[in-house]
Structure formats: structure tokens, C-alpha cells
Amino acid sequence: MTNTQRVALGLWSLLRRPNVHELLTTSQSSQLKWARTTCVTNSRRDGFFRLFASLPPHTVVSMPALSPTMSQGNIVTWHVKVGDEVRPGTVFADVETDKATLAFENQDDGFIAKLLVPNGTKDIPVGTPVAVLVEEKESISAFADFTPGATPNAIPAAKAAPAPPGPAPAPVAAAPGKAYPAHTKLSMPSLSPTMERGNIVSWKVKEGDALRPGDILAEIETDKATLGFENQDEGFLAKILVPAGSRDVSVGTTVALIVEDAETVSAFADYSTSSAAAAPSAAAASVAAPAASAPARPSTPVNSRLGPAARMLLEESGLSASDIQPTGPNGIVTKGDVLAALAAGVKPGASKAAPAAAAAPAAPAAKPSAPAAPAAAAAPKPAAAAAAPPPAGASYVDTPNTQIRKIIASRLLKSKVTIPGLYVSADVGLDSLAELRQGLLAKGVKVSVNDFVLKAVAAALREVPEANVFWDSKAGAASPFTSVDISVAVATDRGLITPIVKNADKKSLQEISKDVKALALKARENKLKPEEFQGGSFTV
């Protein structure tokens, strides 16, 4: 927990005391407003809200948003109990969302001090406190009677609050020497369960616009489709940090800023997330000798914590955590980091080879060039620079991959590395099928050979339910699907996608043909909804 968050939480607890504003100066009231914004922003971001009052230090765990459309969920069952020690990756509970039952994973070390919501509780709004974590096992007993929301008011009203040391720190990154008004950072959202990066196709709002919950802020191209990025709060758009057309923007990257008051929008005209990092770099460059080359950007220190998915991928690929450039909080290597490294062709031991390469003396440059800012390496790639011109005399042109093609490449690699493959072929005579098609066509019924294949597969899965299953790695067993949903491969200009014909075994040939045509058209127009391409029990 940062010092900024500790100061903010202390001030915010004061904010809830009766008549506190009557006892404060204008400056102190401004600090309390900043503290409230900082606390609310941190709680919305990760659902883990740390409180320090009359109780020992603890973290309030909230109901997470496990899908882009989830607004409330049901606690199916808790997998932990009071007193249990938990680590990152530990499954707290099974949570039923609007689409499926998913595992709610822990993100920190600690002990379960209290479960605030029992098994079977339904319709719990996202953000509602559901459990309490503490850092020390000895602190658990202090939370036997804990009730969310009661802690801040437990502070005696007569006790004066200690003033924060020095000026209140800015809640988010700011330019050196300048404090910005209270604001909220908007991050690149995860609009699908498999999304790790996205492209900003276009912004639907501009700086200064008033925003309401439900407003579409931007169109985001994910690994499967282009979806709307919806706003969740009221305010005014102060700054767009990532322009339209930017590609490969990692989930969690700050893309815009929102403020509460329209009057404070102008204060963010010169705001830049990289300004703080760029200033020290520029100062160092001016002191260095002109002939010296700029030092390489230091890599992010790798945290030893690993989630189960990332650990499994590392073991199977032969890579180590030190070979991966982490993007998770506090230097944690995520599953997406490992997949990105595999797709980029990173080899085991790459981290040891990098320092040796960096130590080699650089050849004298023919022309001095301006050193790039360190932050530029992590910045999203603008669309304009996506296709580099070929060298003079070259007989080829580099065409940039779309986001969906990059995901296809990583998925194919993963399937080859982690899933056993079996290839079976057979020769089949389709004379009778061709005669049947001609007979149906004479009656005005037009169906394709592929429609017959879909119908045959659906009927086979219904008659052999043992084949209509998926492997549940958690249970260590095959689990049956409740319906026969056939995914159909559709080639588009953007790449391959597999929309789903739901309940195909219960549909006629004409219904299957109609569904396939409609889904294929939506796929080529990039208008598929997530529920139309996520899932499926078999693929043709």
C-alpha cells in the first residue's frame, strides 16, 4: 500500500465524522475532497479497499465484476473459511454472473478475517463488501463483530486528526511541479474474457463533454469484435490520453481522465502520463557526453508471485519469470504477458542474453539522433505508424496484423503446446446428399453441404453425449455440456472467427442455414455480440 493511499484513507475516515467541515480550513477541506476521490478511485479499480482506523490494518474484499456486463452476482459457494491463509491465485468463491459461474480469485497474501456474505446469497451488487482480509493471523479475532461502514464512525469525535505530512500528494501521475485538481483515471477495459489488448477505433466523446452512466466513450476493437466502451460515472471528460487509432493498448492502461466540475477541465490541457518520467531522462541526457548513447530503459523488476495460469504456461514453454516483461501490478507476470512473449518468439534464457548484448560497445553513429523518451517504448502504437515503408528496392510490403490475427496466432500456439492433437480422416461418398440437395432446391429450399455437416454433427453429439463434453481442469474430470451448440468457422478480412449456432440438434436444415448466413454476415461486418461467439461445444 502506497503512502498516498495511507494518507488518503486516514483523511477519508475523518470526512465521515459529524460536522467535520465546520472545523476545517479551506485548504483542509480541499485535502479531504482529494482523499475521498483517491479512496473511491482505488476501490473501484481493484475491489480491495484497505482501511486503517480503530481496527487492525485490513482489506475489505468487494464483489468483483467478472464480466463486462455484470452488475450483480450470486455467491454460489465459498472455498475458504475464517482463519484460512490465502495467497495470490487462491479461489475465494464461485460467483454466478449474468453469463456463467466463475471463480473469484484472490490477489494478495493474508488471512480470512470474516466472510460478510453467506453461501447462496443472490443479487449482490458489484462493489459490495463480501469478505475481510488481514495481514496477521493474530488480528482475526478483532473482526468477530465487524460490520462494513461502521469502522470510520468508531473514531472518537473529540480526537483531532493529525495533519498529513507536507502538501497532499496528487492522486495520479502529474507533471513535475504542478498539482492537478481531483480526477478519476479511465483505463482500457477488458471487454471479453480473453482480451489482453485492444485498439481504440474511435472516440465518441470529446474533451469538455458532460458524461452520464451508460454513455459510449469509444469504440474498442478487441480480440473478437468491436464493442462500445461504456461510461460508469457522472462527470466531465478532462483529457483523452490515447488518441483514436491507437493499437495494442494493454488492458489497464490509462486512456482518459474524468473530473467532477466542468471548471477544472482546462487545468488538464498540458497533462501527460509520461511527463514525470520524461523530465529526469531529459536532464540526464543534457549532462551526458554528446557521443554517448542513451542507456537502455531498465526492465520492470519481476515479482516472484505467479498466478496458476501463468505458472502453467511458463512450465510448459520452458521459460522462466525473468524472461518475461511483466505488466501486472507490482511487477507480477500475468498469463497475457507469457502469451505475448510466446507469440513474440522469446526463448528460454533471454533475460541472461539481454545484459550481454547491452554491454557490447555501440558503433559510432554517422549522424547524432535525438534520444527517445523512455515512456515511448510502452506507449500504444498509433495506426499511422503501423505499416512501415519497405526499404528502397524491396519487393515486399509489410502489412500490420489486426488484433484478431495476433490472438489467433497466440491461441494456435497455445493449442499446439498445451492440448494433445489427434488427426482422423475418412473418404465419404456424397452422391445421395447431392441428390437430396437438388430435390430440396427444386422445392425452393436452398441449403449448402456445410449445413448438412452441421446437422449431422449436432445429431451425432446428441446421440453420443459422451463426446459433448469439456475438460474441467479444476475438477480434474470431463464435464458435459447442457446443450449442443456448434461453432462455425467464418473467414473475414480481419481473420477467422467462430460464431455459434445454438441448440443445433433441435433445428431443421433450413433453420441452421438461416442462422449460419445471418451469423456470417454479422461476422464480416464486425457486429457480432460476445455471446454470439463465446462458448460452443464443437467447431466445424
NORDA-V38007 format. One record per residue. N is the residue number from 1. PSI is psi in degrees with one decimal (NA if undefined). Layout:
BEGIN
{{N	PSI} {N	PSI}}
END
This chain:
BEGIN
{{1	131.3} {2	160.4} {3	-34.1} {4	-45.7} {5	-36.5} {6	-45.6} {7	-43.2} {8	-43.7} {9	-36.8} {10	-43.1} {11	-37.8} {12	-34.1} {13	-33.5} {14	-35.1} {15	-28.5} {16	-0.4} {17	145.7} {18	139.4} {19	21.8} {20	-33.3} {21	-24.7} {22	-19.2} {23	-1.3} {24	152.7} {25	171.7} {26	-40.2} {27	-43.3} {28	-38.3} {29	-38.2} {30	-39.1} {31	-37.9} {32	-37.5} {33	-41.2} {34	-42.4} {35	-41.8} {36	-43.9} {37	-43.1} {38	-45.4} {39	-46.3} {40	-39.4} {41	-44.5} {42	-37.0} {43	-35.0} {44	-32.3} {45	-46.8} {46	-3.0} {47	4.6} {48	106.8} {49	115.9} {50	132.8} {51	140.6} {52	103.3} {53	-129.4} {54	-17.9} {55	161.9} {56	160.7} {57	133.0} {58	164.2} {59	125.4} {60	118.2} {61	127.4} {62	159.8} {63	120.6} {64	162.3} {65	100.7} {66	0.8} {67	157.1} {68	-27.2} {69	3.6} {70	125.7} {71	-20.0} {72	161.3} {73	169.9} {74	135.3} {75	105.1} {76	-51.8} {77	142.7} {78	138.9} {79	1.5} {80	163.0} {81	167.2} {82	131.1} {83	-16.1} {84	141.5} {85	134.7} {86	153.4} {87	164.8} {88	129.7} {89	-14.5} {90	134.0} {91	115.1} {92	-54.1} {93	163.2} {94	124.4} {95	125.7} {96	118.6} {97	-166.0} {98	-8.4} {99	-28.0} {100	172.6} {101	119.7} {102	159.7} {103	133.2} {104	107.3} {105	144.9} {106	153.6} {107	0.7} {108	164.1} {109	148.8} {110	-162.7} {111	143.5} {112	115.0} {113	-34.7} {114	141.8} {115	116.4} {116	-16.5} {117	124.4} {118	167.3} {119	142.2} {120	-3.0} {121	133.8} {122	159.7} {123	50.5} {124	117.5} {125	145.2} {126	134.1} {127	-9.3} {128	131.9} {129	132.6} {130	-16.9} {131	166.5} {132	132.3} {133	144.8} {134	159.7} {135	-30.4} {136	137.0} {137	-30.8} {138	-15.6} {139	-8.4} {140	-42.7} {141	-23.4} {142	-11.3} {143	17.4} {144	-35.5} {145	21.1} {146	137.0} {147	129.4} {148	136.5} {149	-15.2} {150	-20.7} {151	-48.2} {152	-37.0} {153	-10.8} {154	-8.0} {155	129.0} {156	135.6} {157	-26.7} {158	-15.1} {159	123.2} {160	145.2} {161	138.2} {162	138.5} {163	143.9} {164	144.4} {165	117.2} {166	-170.8} {167	147.9} {168	130.2} {169	151.8} {170	141.0} {171	-22.6} {172	173.7} {173	139.3} {174	165.6} {175	147.4} {176	135.2} {177	6.3} {178	131.6} {179	136.3} {180	151.9} {181	166.0} {182	135.8} {183	164.1} {184	133.9} {185	133.2} {186	126.8} {187	157.2} {188	119.4} {189	161.9} {190	101.4} {191	0.8} {192	156.6} {193	-24.9} {194	3.7} {195	129.4} {196	-27.5} {197	161.0} {198	162.1} {199	134.2} {200	105.1} {201	-48.7} {202	150.9} {203	135.9} {204	-2.3} {205	165.0} {206	164.0} {207	132.4} {208	-15.4} {209	141.6} {210	137.9} {211	145.7} {212	154.0} {213	132.1} {214	-14.1} {215	140.3} {216	116.7} {217	-41.3} {218	163.3} {219	122.9} {220	126.7} {221	115.0} {222	-165.9} {223	-9.0} {224	-31.6} {225	173.9} {226	121.4} {227	159.7} {228	137.7} {229	106.5} {230	141.4} {231	150.3} {232	-2.4} {233	164.5} {234	151.2} {235	-161.3} {236	140.2} {237	111.9} {238	-36.7} {239	135.1} {240	116.5} {241	-23.1} {242	114.4} {243	162.6} {244	141.0} {245	-7.2} {246	141.4} {247	157.5} {248	45.2} {249	118.0} {250	144.2} {251	131.7} {252	-12.1} {253	135.0} {254	125.0} {255	-18.3} {256	166.4} {257	142.4} {258	140.0} {259	162.9} {260	-33.0} {261	136.4} {262	-29.2} {263	-21.5} {264	-1.8} {265	-43.2} {266	-22.2} {267	-14.8} {268	14.6} {269	-35.0} {270	15.4} {271	137.9} {272	131.1} {273	-20.5} {274	-4.6} {275	-38.6} {276	-37.8} {277	-31.2} {278	-31.7} {279	-51.7} {280	-35.4} {281	-41.8} {282	-38.6} {283	-42.1} {284	-36.3} {285	-34.2} {286	-26.8} {287	-31.7} {288	155.6} {289	145.0} {290	-34.9} {291	-15.8} {292	140.7} {293	152.9} {294	138.0} {295	151.3} {296	148.0} {297	127.1} {298	142.0} {299	154.2} {300	130.7} {301	136.3} {302	127.9} {303	141.9} {304	-14.5} {305	140.0} {306	138.7} {307	161.9} {308	-37.1} {309	-43.3} {310	-40.7} {311	-42.1} {312	-44.4} {313	-38.7} {314	-44.0} {315	-40.9} {316	-30.2} {317	-13.5} {318	1.8} {319	161.4} {320	164.1} {321	-30.2} {322	-15.6} {323	-11.2} {324	140.0} {325	110.6} {326	146.3} {327	-4.8} {328	170.3} {329	139.7} {330	30.8} {331	21.0} {332	132.8} {333	122.9} {334	168.8} {335	-41.7} {336	-35.7} {337	-42.5} {338	-44.4} {339	-39.7} {340	-39.1} {341	-41.0} {342	-43.1} {343	-30.0} {344	-3.4} {345	24.6} {346	133.7} {347	152.2} {348	136.9} {349	9.4} {350	-31.5} {351	-28.8} {352	-30.8} {353	-29.0} {354	-47.1} {355	-36.6} {356	-40.9} {357	-36.8} {358	-27.7} {359	-18.1} {360	135.5} {361	139.3} {362	143.0} {363	147.4} {364	135.3} {365	139.4} {366	-39.1} {367	132.6} {368	137.7} {369	151.5} {370	131.8} {371	141.3} {372	148.0} {373	142.5} {374	-35.5} {375	-18.1} {376	-27.4} {377	-29.1} {378	-2.3} {379	150.2} {380	152.3} {381	121.7} {382	149.4} {383	-31.6} {384	-29.1} {385	11.1} {386	-41.7} {387	106.4} {388	141.0} {389	143.5} {390	155.9} {391	158.7} {392	130.1} {393	-1.4} {394	149.0} {395	24.6} {396	165.7} {397	128.1} {398	122.1} {399	122.1} {400	141.8} {401	144.6} {402	164.9} {403	-40.3} {404	-36.3} {405	-34.8} {406	-41.2} {407	-40.0} {408	-43.2} {409	-44.6} {410	-36.0} {411	-41.0} {412	-41.8} {413	-44.2} {414	-42.1} {415	-36.9} {416	-33.4} {417	-36.9} {418	-13.7} {419	126.2} {420	140.6} {421	140.7} {422	126.7} {423	125.1} {424	135.8} {425	154.0} {426	148.0} {427	129.7} {428	132.8} {429	128.1} {430	24.5} {431	-45.2} {432	-38.3} {433	-40.5} {434	-39.2} {435	-40.3} {436	-40.1} {437	-42.8} {438	-39.3} {439	-41.6} {440	-37.9} {441	-35.7} {442	-24.8} {443	7.6} {444	10.6} {445	113.9} {446	114.0} {447	152.5} {448	167.8} {449	-36.3} {450	-34.6} {451	-39.8} {452	-40.7} {453	-43.9} {454	-44.7} {455	-41.5} {456	-43.0} {457	-44.0} {458	-42.7} {459	-38.5} {460	-41.3} {461	-32.7} {462	-39.0} {463	-23.7} {464	75.8} {465	-19.8} {466	-20.7} {467	-15.7} {468	64.2} {469	168.4} {470	157.4} {471	119.1} {472	100.9} {473	-28.7} {474	-45.4} {475	-18.0} {476	35.1} {477	163.4} {478	131.8} {479	134.1} {480	145.0} {481	150.1} {482	-10.9} {483	166.0} {484	99.0} {485	115.6} {486	122.3} {487	136.8} {488	122.5} {489	126.1} {490	124.3} {491	129.2} {492	172.4} {493	-24.3} {494	-16.4} {495	-173.3} {496	137.5} {497	154.3} {498	82.5} {499	161.4} {500	131.1} {501	106.3} {502	142.6} {503	47.3} {504	-28.3} {505	-18.7} {506	2.3} {507	152.4} {508	169.7} {509	-41.4} {510	-40.9} {511	-40.9} {512	-45.2} {513	-42.3} {514	-45.0} {515	-43.7} {516	-44.5} {517	-43.7} {518	-43.1} {519	-39.9} {520	-39.8} {521	-44.7} {522	-35.5} {523	-43.3} {524	-24.6} {525	4.2} {526	41.8} {527	13.1} {528	140.3} {529	155.7} {530	-40.2} {531	-10.2} {532	-7.8} {533	0.2} {534	124.2} {535	-145.6} {536	141.1} {537	-9.8} {538	147.2} {539	134.3} {540	NA}}
END
